[in-house]
């Protein structure tokens, strides 16, 4: 892939940044780039500070000093190759971002045992230029068996802006989750989450974990289940699944946090068949709200329930009636 020509930034250090570290000053002056990328450019000799053609990250800048940054984006050779055969639906596309509807069963990032057939492979097949964007543009992830909306940055600048917005809790994410049992009302789970002490592939509520906040409200009450709408303030691994299991209402079909698969008392043959055939967690990222990283315009996207979850709900609602 032919690299894009470098973009040259010529800057002057303002009085408010006098005495600041070079990498910190650049992060303030060029917020469209991540600090990690700016540090890499300093290390690669793409930054000049005054007469110093090879400054270090920790070099202190002075007010009025000239800074030159040669911003060049090179494809990451570690990024997996593209694969056009992986399916997903594009909900929105423009020069800065994509919004996609990920199907259940699709792994987001390549990893041990999943080098091929991932969402990242599919994105690179659709848009090879994403190889120049960190993590091929992926800003946040969904579990393999969770379906729904994800935002993907198409430029390094958009990626940096969206990552900052996510960290600042400025991207709204709502999920629909079918839970075991009948909830009496909505609420908030504010319990820290960390890695399970003995089962390292699981997460758990633990006092020394990272802050995690999930709001939920009831969408529909069924005979022995509840459909809830969950809103994330934080984005911890498996957060909704861990929090709902913590309050005694795990997500239907969750193989990790749902406990032994069990049927509700008095389940009818259609319920037994439908619940037995549903082999994943009943969790769907249904709504995404964010400010466009280039224009600042407010964007809201919604994705309907996938066919498998909609069919399960139809059976459960029929029995509830």
C-alpha positions in Angstrom: 0.0 0.0 0.0 1.5 3.4 -1.0 1.8 5.7 2.0 0.0 9.0 2.0 2.3 12.0 1.7 3.2 13.5 5.2 1.1 16.4 6.4 3.3 19.2 7.8 2.2 21.1 10.9 4.0 24.3 11.8 3.2 25.5 15.3 4.3 28.1 17.8 4.3 27.3 21.6 1.9 29.6 23.4 2.7 31.2 26.7 0.3 28.7 28.5 2.5 25.8 27.5 5.9 27.3 28.5 8.0 24.7 30.2 5.7 21.8 29.3 7.0 18.4 28.0 7.2 18.2 24.2 4.7 15.3 24.0 2.2 17.0 26.3 2.5 20.3 24.4 1.9 18.6 21.1 -1.1 16.7 22.5 -2.6 20.0 23.5 -1.8 21.7 20.2 -2.8 18.8 17.9 -5.8 17.2 19.7 -6.8 15.4 16.4 -3.9 12.9 17.1 -3.5 10.6 20.0 -0.7 11.2 22.4 0.7 7.8 21.7 0.9 8.6 18.0 2.6 11.9 18.7 5.1 10.2 20.9 5.9 7.7 18.1 6.5 10.6 15.7 8.9 12.2 18.1 10.7 8.9 18.5 10.9 8.5 14.7 12.5 11.9 14.3 9.4 13.5 12.6 9.3 16.4 15.1 11.5 19.4 15.2 11.6 21.8 18.2 13.3 25.1 17.4 16.8 24.2 16.2 16.6 20.8 17.8 16.0 18.3 15.0 15.9 15.2 17.3 14.1 16.2 20.5 13.0 13.7 23.1 9.5 13.3 24.5 10.6 14.8 27.8 12.3 17.9 26.3 10.8 21.1 27.7 9.4 23.6 25.3 9.5 27.4 25.6 6.9 30.0 24.8 7.4 31.3 21.2 9.4 28.3 20.1 8.6 26.9 16.7 7.5 23.3 16.4 7.3 21.3 13.1 5.5 17.9 12.9 5.6 15.7 9.8 2.5 13.7 10.3 2.8 10.5 8.3 0.5 7.4 8.6 2.0 4.1 7.7 0.0 0.8 7.5 0.5 -1.3 10.6 2.2 -4.6 9.4 0.8 -6.4 12.4 -2.8 -5.8 11.3 -4.5 -9.0 10.0 -5.2 -9.4 6.3 -8.6 -8.5 4.9 -11.3 -11.1 4.2 -14.3 -10.2 2.1 -16.4 -13.3 3.1 -17.1 -12.1 6.6 -20.7 -10.7 6.8 -21.9 -7.5 8.5 -24.3 -4.7 7.7 -23.1 -1.1 7.2 -25.6 1.3 8.8 -23.8 4.5 8.0 -20.7 5.5 6.0 -18.9 8.8 5.4 -15.3 10.0 5.0 -14.7 9.9 8.8 -16.5 6.9 10.2 -18.5 3.8 9.7 -21.4 2.5 11.8 -21.9 -1.2 11.5 -24.4 -3.8 12.8 -22.4 -6.8 13.9 -24.0 -10.2 13.8 -23.8 -12.6 16.7 -21.0 -15.1 16.4 -18.5 -12.7 14.8 -15.3 -12.1 16.7 -14.2 -8.4 16.6 -10.3 -8.7 16.8 -8.0 -11.4 15.7 -6.4 -13.4 18.5 -5.3 -16.8 19.5 -7.4 -19.3 17.6 -9.1 -16.5 15.6 -6.6 -15.1 13.2 -9.2 -15.2 10.4 -12.9 -14.6 10.0 -13.0 -11.6 12.3 -14.7 -8.2 11.9 -11.3 -6.6 11.6 -10.5 -8.8 8.6 -13.8 -7.9 7.0 -13.3 -4.2 7.6 -9.8 -4.3 6.0 -11.3 -6.1 2.9 -13.9 -3.4 2.5 -11.5 -0.5 3.2 -7.8 -1.4 3.0 -6.9 2.2 4.1 -8.0 1.2 7.6 -4.6 -0.5 8.0 -3.3 3.0 8.6 -5.7 3.6 11.5 -5.0 2.2 15.0 -6.8 -1.1 15.5 -8.1 -0.9 11.9 -10.4 1.9 13.1 -12.3 -0.1 15.8 -13.1 2.2 18.7 -14.9 -0.2 21.0 -15.8 -3.9 20.9 -18.7 -6.3 21.4 -18.4 -9.8 22.7 -18.5 -12.5 20.0 -22.1 -13.6 20.7 -23.4 -10.0 21.3 -25.0 -8.4 18.2 -25.5 -4.8 17.3 -24.0 -1.4 16.6 -20.3 -0.4 16.6 -18.6 2.7 15.4 -15.4 2.5 13.3 -13.1 5.4 12.6 -11.8 5.7 9.0 -9.0 8.2 9.7 -6.4 8.4 12.5 -7.8 11.8 13.4 -11.4 10.5 13.7 -10.1 7.5 15.8 -8.3 9.7 18.3 -11.4 11.9 18.6 -13.8 9.0 19.1 -11.5 7.3 21.6 -11.4 10.6 23.6 -15.2 10.9 23.4 -15.6 7.3 24.6 -13.3 7.9 27.6 -15.2 11.1 28.4 -18.5 9.2 28.3 -19.8 11.2 25.4 -20.8 8.3 23.3 -24.2 6.9 24.3 -24.7 3.1 24.1 -27.9 1.3 24.8 -28.5 -2.5 24.8 -31.5 -4.7 24.9 -31.1 -7.7 27.2 -33.5 -10.6 27.8 -33.0 -11.6 31.5 -34.0 -14.5 33.6 -36.8 -13.8 36.1 -39.2 -10.9 36.5 -37.7 -7.6 37.5 -40.0 -5.4 39.5 -38.5 -2.1 38.2 -35.6 -0.3 36.7 -32.5 0.8 38.5 -28.7 1.3 38.5 -26.0 -1.2 39.2 -22.9 0.6 40.4 -20.4 -2.1 41.3 -16.7 -2.3 40.4 -15.6 -5.0 37.9 -12.3 -6.8 37.7 -10.8 -10.0 36.5 -12.1 -13.1 38.4 -9.5 -14.2 40.9 -9.3 -17.8 39.8 -11.0 -18.0 36.4 -9.0 -15.6 34.3 -11.4 -15.7 31.3 -14.2 -14.3 33.5 -14.9 -10.9 35.0 -16.5 -10.4 38.4 -17.8 -7.8 40.8 -14.9 -7.1 43.2 -14.1 -4.2 45.6 -10.8 -3.6 44.0 -12.1 -3.6 40.4 -12.6 -0.6 38.1 -15.6 1.6 38.3 -18.6 0.3 36.4 -22.1 1.8 36.1 -25.0 0.3 34.3 -28.5 1.8 34.2 -31.4 -0.4 33.2 -35.2 0.0 32.7 -37.9 -2.4 31.9 -39.0 -2.7 28.3 -41.4 -5.7 28.6 -42.3 -8.1 31.4 -42.9 -11.7 30.3 -44.1 -14.7 32.3 -40.7 -15.7 33.7 -38.4 -13.3 31.9 -37.8 -9.5 31.5 -36.6 -7.5 28.5 -34.5 -4.6 29.8 -32.9 -1.6 28.1 -29.4 -1.1 29.6 -27.3 2.1 29.3 -23.6 2.1 29.9 -21.7 4.9 31.7 -18.5 2.8 31.6 -17.3 0.1 29.2 -15.9 -2.7 31.2 -15.4 -6.2 29.7 -18.7 -8.1 30.0 -20.2 -5.3 32.0 -23.9 -5.8 31.4 -23.6 -9.5 31.7 -21.7 -9.3 35.0 -24.0 -6.7 36.5 -27.3 -8.4 35.6 -26.0 -11.7 36.9 -24.9 -9.9 40.1 -28.5 -8.7 40.8 -29.8 -12.2 40.2 -31.1 -11.8 36.7 -28.5 -13.1 34.3 -28.9 -12.7 30.5 -30.7 -15.6 28.9 -28.4 -18.0 27.2 -25.2 -16.6 28.8 -22.8 -19.5 28.9 -20.4 -17.8 31.3 -22.5 -15.8 33.9 -25.9 -17.5 33.5 -25.2 -20.6 35.5 -26.6 -24.0 34.5 -29.1 -23.7 31.7 -32.6 -24.1 33.3 -36.1 -23.8 32.1 -38.8 -21.7 33.9 -41.3 -23.6 36.0 -44.3 -24.6 33.9 -42.6 -23.9 30.6 -44.8 -24.9 27.6 -43.4 -27.1 24.8 -42.9 -24.0 22.5 -41.0 -22.2 25.3 -38.8 -25.3 25.9 -38.0 -25.5 22.2 -37.3 -21.8 21.8 -35.1 -21.5 24.8 -33.3 -24.7 24.0 -32.5 -23.5 20.5 -31.2 -20.1 21.6 -27.5 -20.8 22.1 -26.0 -17.4 22.9 -26.5 -14.6 25.3 -29.6 -12.6 24.5 -27.9 -9.2 24.3 -28.1 -6.7 21.5 -26.5 -3.2 21.1 -29.5 -1.4 19.8 -28.7 2.3 19.9 -25.6 4.4 19.4 -25.5 8.2 19.9 -22.4 10.4 19.3 -21.0 13.6 18.0 -19.5 13.4 14.5 -15.7 13.5 15.0 -15.2 16.1 12.1 -18.4 18.2 12.0 -19.6 17.8 15.6 -23.1 17.0 14.4 -25.2 14.8 16.7 -25.8 11.4 15.2 -28.1 8.7 16.5 -28.4 5.2 15.1 -30.6 2.3 15.9 -30.5 -1.4 15.0 -33.6 -3.7 15.2 -33.4 -7.0 17.1 -31.8 -9.7 15.1 -34.0 -12.5 13.8 -33.0 -15.1 16.4 -33.7 -12.9 19.4 -36.9 -11.5 17.9 -38.2 -15.0 17.3 -37.4 -16.0 20.9 -39.2 -13.0 22.2 -42.2 -13.7 20.0 -42.6 -17.2 21.6 -42.2 -15.9 25.1 -44.6 -13.0 24.6 -47.2 -15.5 23.1 -46.9 -17.6 26.2 -47.2 -14.5 28.5 -50.5 -13.6 26.8 
